């Protein structure tokens, strides 16, 4: 268990790319409920630093950002916006 703690895990937050187009009320809900996996403002919980759980959390955040990143919404293509909106 001690040895696997040395495996590197990327927990970086890329620079913010834009503003999420939402009202202040909706933005507050998104920040509280969604931004940890779907933005560049991830707040990593303490257990995100303990392997093997850290590997799963980092992977989930990477996939969440790839699928929908609220801070890059304004740069997304119309096709991607339509696809995400249908879900």
Backbone as a ProteinNet text record, in pm:
[ID]
protein_1_A
[PRIMARY]
XXXXXXXXXXXXXXXXXXXXXXXXXXXXXXXXXXXXXXXXXXXXXXXXXXXXXXXXXXXXXXXXXXXXXXXXXXXXXXXXXXXXXXX
[TERTIARY]
81.7	0	85.7	196.9	282.1	344.7	385.5	451.9	362.8	233.9	146.4	118.6	147.9	128.8	226.2	332.4	433.1	396.6	293.2	250.7	193.4	245.1	199.4	55.8	-18	-155.3	-167	-220.5	-237.1	-363.6	-345.2	-457.3	-451	-403.6	-389	-522	-532.5	-647.2	-595.8	-635.6	-590.8	-640.5	-579.7	-627.1	-772.8	-843.5	-983.5	-989.4	-1080.9	-1088.1	-1200.2	-1292.4	-1403.6	-1503.5	-1613	-1719.2	-1834.9	-1895.6	-2010.8	-2133.2	-2198.7	-2314.5	-2438.8	-2456.3	-2572.2	-2604.6	-2728.1	-2768.4	-2693.2	-2682.8	-2611	-2668.5	-2799.7	-2861.9	-2822.9	-2830.5	-2794.4	-2644.9	-2564.6	-2420	-2383.3	-2452.4	-2425.3	-2451.4	-2558.2	-2589.9	-2484.8	-2448	-2346	-2213.1	-2173.4	-2046.1	-2047.6	-2159.1	-2169.4	-2180.6	-2253.9	-2287	-2208.9	-2157.7	-2103	-1957.6	-1912.7	-1782.7	-1664.9	-1677.6	-1563.8	-1523.5	-1617.8	-1585	-1596.8	-1670.7	-1700.7	-1653.2	-1535.4	-1476.5	-1326.8	-1261.2	-1118.1	-1096.1	-1198.6	-1190.8	-1214.9	-1160.3	-1182.3	-1125.1	-1207.2	-1160.4	-1137.1	-1011.8	-976.8	-995.4	-1080.9	-1098.8	-973.8	-962.7	-844	-818.2	-925.4	-907.1	-862.7	-858	-805.2	-652.4	-595.1	-450.1	-406.5	-499.5	-469.7	-495.8	-389.3	-402.8	-464.8	-542.3	-577.8	-700.7	-763.9	-881.9	-847	-727.6	-685.4	-685.4	-651.9	-649.5	-789.8	-885.8	-1024	-1080.7	-1054.8	-1107.1	-1045.4	-915.3	-849.1	-903.8	-927.2	-983.9	-1125.1	-1206.5	-1344	-1346.7	-1258.5	-1252.7	-1207.5	-1108.5	-1061.4	-1174.6	-1248.1	-1360	-1471.8	-1499.5	-1603.7	-1570.9	-1446.7	-1404.6	-1411.2	-1377.3	-1379.4	-1523.3	-1614.7	-1755.2	-1823.1	-1802	-1865.4	-1782	-1726.6	-1650.7	-1722.2	-1788	-1867.8	-1785.2	-1659.1	-1576	-1530.8	-1552.2	-1517.8	-1642.1	-1759	-1886	-1894.5	-1849.9	-1860.4	-1771.3	-1669.9	-1580.5	-1622.4	-1721.1	-1764.2	-1839.3	-1828.2	-1898.4	-2048.9	-2125.4	-2271.4	-2312.5	-2240.7	-2270.5	-2252.9	-2143.5	-2119.8	-2222.5	-2254.9	-2356.4	-2489.6	-2528.6	-2654.3	-2650.1	-2536.9	-2523.4	-2533.8	-2468.1	-2471.5	-2611.5	-2676	-2809.2	-2912.6	-2891.8	-2985.9	-2977.3	-2868.1	-2849.8	-2931.9
-120.4	0	126.2	122	241	270.3	167.8	186.1	249.1	214.9	270.1	418.7	470.5	614.2	697.1	634.2	705.6	719	647.8	657.6	796.9	866.3	1003.6	1008.8	1107.6	1131.4	1280.4	1310.4	1450.4	1507.8	1598.4	1666	1816.1	1850.3	1992	2051.1	2179.8	2254.5	2345.3	2317.9	2404.2	2546.5	2642.9	2780.4	2791.6	2881.7	2903.3	2960.5	2907.4	2942.9	3039.2	3061.4	3148.2	3155.2	3220.5	3240.3	3148.2	3090.7	3004.6	3092.7	3079.4	3163.5	3116.3	3167.6	3130.3	3244.3	3244.9	3345.6	3318.9	3418.5	3397.6	3283	3266.3	3158.8	3021.5	3006	2878.7	2853.1	2956.3	2941.9	2895.2	2944.8	2901.9	2752.6	2703	2559.6	2478.5	2524	2453.5	2448.5	2560.8	2564.2	2468.2	2461.9	2376	2228.1	2198.1	2059	1995.9	2077.2	2020.7	2056.8	2171.1	2222.5	2132.9	2052.4	1969.4	1870.6	1825.4	1733.1	1796.2	1904.5	1961.4	2105.6	2136	2269.1	2259.3	2372.4	2379.5	2431	2422.5	2467.7	2352.9	2238	2121.8	2144.2	2117.8	2115.4	1968.6	1931.9	1791.8	1756.9	1657.5	1617.3	1546	1532.4	1472.2	1332.2	1255.6	1117.5	1109.5	1223.4	1225.5	1219	1214.1	1205.5	1069.5	975.2	842.6	738.6	672.5	567.1	444.6	368.5	372	459	513.9	597.9	719.2	774.1	893.1	867.7	747.6	715.7	723.3	668.4	668.8	811.1	890.6	1027.1	1110.6	1100.8	1176.9	1136.3	1008.7	960.8	1014.9	1011.5	1061.8	1210.6	1288.9	1432.3	1455.4	1381	1393.8	1364.5	1257	1221.9	1325.9	1374	1475.2	1603.7	1647.1	1767.8	1747.2	1627.2	1598.9	1600.6	1546.2	1538.3	1675.4	1749.8	1880	1963.5	2071.1	2163.4	2298.3	2335.4	2457.8	2581.4	2581.1	2698	2706.4	2603.7	2606.1	2598.3	2614.3	2604.8	2704.6	2827.3	2930.6	2899.3	2815.7	2778.9	2649.4	2579.3	2451.8	2475.1	2380.2	2390	2376.5	2425.8	2414.6	2268	2183.9	2040.6	1978.4	2013.1	1958.3	2012.3	2140	2197.4	2125	2098.3	2028.5	1886.4	1818.6	1682.2	1678.6	1769.7	1774.6	1812.3	1904.6	1948.9	1836.8	1743.8	1631.9	1531.3	1525.7	1425	1451.7
0	0	0	69.5	77.5	-57.9	-129.4	-258.1	-364	-364.2	-467.9	-447.7	-329.8	-305.9	-389.5	-436.8	-515	-662.4	-706.9	-846.8	-872.3	-974.3	-998.8	-1051.5	-1004.2	-1046.9	-1079.3	-1196.5	-1237	-1174.4	-1080.7	-1017.3	-1045.7	-1161.9	-1194.7	-1239.2	-1224.3	-1274.8	-1384.9	-1510.4	-1619.9	-1598.1	-1665.6	-1652.6	-1697.3	-1633.7	-1670.6	-1810.8	-1891.1	-2032.2	-2066.4	-1978	-2012.1	-1899.9	-1929.5	-1832.4	-1867	-1766.5	-1788	-1809.9	-1925	-1954.4	-1878.8	-1758.4	-1677.4	-1582.2	-1536	-1437.4	-1307.1	-1221.1	-1093.8	-1010.8	-1013.1	-935.6	-990.6	-1122.2	-1185.5	-1170.1	-1185.5	-1170.9	-1030.4	-929.8	-791.7	-774.8	-834.3	-826.5	-902.6	-1021.8	-1100.2	-1026.5	-967.4	-894.1	-777	-707.6	-589.7	-627.6	-734.9	-765	-879.8	-972.3	-1096	-1124.7	-1075.2	-1116.7	-1077.5	-973.4	-934.1	-1042.7	-1123.7	-1232.8	-1370.2	-1381.3	-1512.3	-1526.4	-1472.4	-1489.9	-1463.4	-1476.6	-1445.4	-1303.9	-1220.6	-1082.2	-985.2	-1011.5	-927.1	-788.5	-688.1	-548.5	-515.2	-501.6	-480.5	-332.8	-301	-161	-109.5	20.3	80.7	27.2	0.9	-45.7	-190.9	-260.5	-397.2	-396	-278	-262.6	-208.6	-200.5	-147.3	-255.7	-299.4	-400.1	-334.3	-405	-546	-575.7	-472.8	-493.9	-579.9	-561.6	-636.1	-787.3	-827.4	-970.8	-1029.4	-958	-1004.5	-1009.5	-908	-904.3	-1015.6	-1033.9	-1140.4	-1277.7	-1297.9	-1424.2	-1443.8	-1339	-1348.8	-1381.8	-1320.1	-1348.7	-1492.9	-1537.7	-1675.8	-1774.5	-1751.3	-1839.2	-1830.2	-1710.3	-1693.4	-1766.8	-1758.1	-1830.2	-1981	-2025.8	-2169	-2222.3	-2145.2	-2187.5	-2182.4	-2074.6	-2058.2	-1961.6	-2012.3	-1928.4	-1935.5	-1827	-1826.8	-1859.3	-1825.2	-1851	-1996.3	-2072.2	-2213.9	-2301.6	-2241.2	-2312.4	-2426.7	-2403.3	-2507.2	-2627	-2608.5	-2718.2	-2787.5	-2731.4	-2788.2	-2919.1	-3008	-3136.4	-3113.7	-3208.2	-3200.6	-3196.6	-3266.6	-3269.6	-3131.4	-3063.9	-2930.2	-2831.6	-2841.3	-2751.4	-2767.8	-2892.2	-2918.2	-2862.6	-2879.4	-2829.4	-2677.2	-2609.9	-2463.6	-2414.8	-2483.3	-2442.7	-2454.4	-2546.2	-2562.7	-2450.6	-2379.1	-2274.7	-2152.6
[MASK]
+++++++++++++++++++++++++++++++++++++++++++++++++++++++++++++++++++++++++++++++++++++++

